[in-house]
Amino acid sequence: MASETDTSAGGGEKPPTCLTRRDFLLSGSGAATTIMLASLPGFARAQEPLALRVAAYPRKRLGRISRLQLNQPVEFHYPYEHAHCRSFIVKLGVPAGAGVGPEQDVVAFNALCTHQGGLLSGMYLQEGAFRLAGPCPIHLSTFDLTRHGLIVAGHATQSLPQVLLETDGDAVYATGMMGLVYGFSSNLPRDWKEGG
């Protein structure tokens, strides 16, 4: 008499499918991981499509391009009147990343070093083809203003936050920030926490 698992007797029956220990452990760990992830706070929200959040910066008129003097920074506050929002606009005389104006050479940056917040006002340098902010009076960080404020020397690990500019004829406006201002967790006050 042939058993249920014996197919040699010509019964044509297939043996019952058995899980190997390996398959059992793999399927069991997969199920446990799924249950664990589903129980984490926020997991269900993470499965929803993400919506892009665009920051709404104020549009602030800074002046006229024709009134800017070559290599003479002009200070202003942006995005708000706050000690950490000191910024400067400068006509470099050479094309620059995100530069505006007929020669793409007008740029603006926050005036605080990204390392420890050293003030870079009055620290503009023109060295040959280079246009630099720095060295910072605290740890000598220096930033290349023609390349989006890229750090070129010193202890800073982030580029100098660049103020985004727009022109309307000869008028120049600040319209946003590229990078985080030193000392803030957000550049916009509505996102600031207590003590922000």
Secondary structure, DSSP 4 states (H G I P E B T S, - for coil): ---TT--TTS--PPPPP---HHHHHHHHHHHHHHHHHHHSTTHHHHTSPPPP----PPPEEEEEGGGPPBT--EEEE-SSSSGGGEEEEEE-SS--TT-BTTTT-EEEEESB-TTT--B-TT-EEEETTEEEE---TTT--EEEGGGTTEEEESS--SPPPEEEEEEETTEEEEEEEESPPTT-S-SSGGG--TT-
